[in-house]
Amino acid sequence: MVFMLPVRWSCKLCGEKQSLLKEFGRGSAADCRRHVQKLNAMRGAVMEEQETKRS
């Protein structure tokens, strides 16, 4: 799911104000890690496909 959110929040590490433009998922750390790994694998597959088309 992608939500457009004009939300500003303070980073817990550096204290800087951040803005949230898109939210791709929400859950526990383990759930988020699995989701990010899935998204990275999908991005890698797309990049490989583009490379094979160029060759």
C-alpha positions, 0 to 999 in steps of 0.5 A, a space after each residue: 500500500 502506498 499512502 501520500 502523507 504530508 506528515 513531519 516528524 522528528 528523527 529519534 537518532 538525530 533529532 532532525 525534522 523529517 517528512 514522510 512522503 510514502 508509506 510502503 508498509 507498517 508492522 514489526 521490525 521483522 515484518 518490515 525487514 521481510 517486506 524490504 527484502 521482497 521489494 529489493 528482490 523485485 527491484 533487482 529482477 527488474 534491473 536484471 531484465 533491463 540489462 538483458 534487454 540492453 545486451 
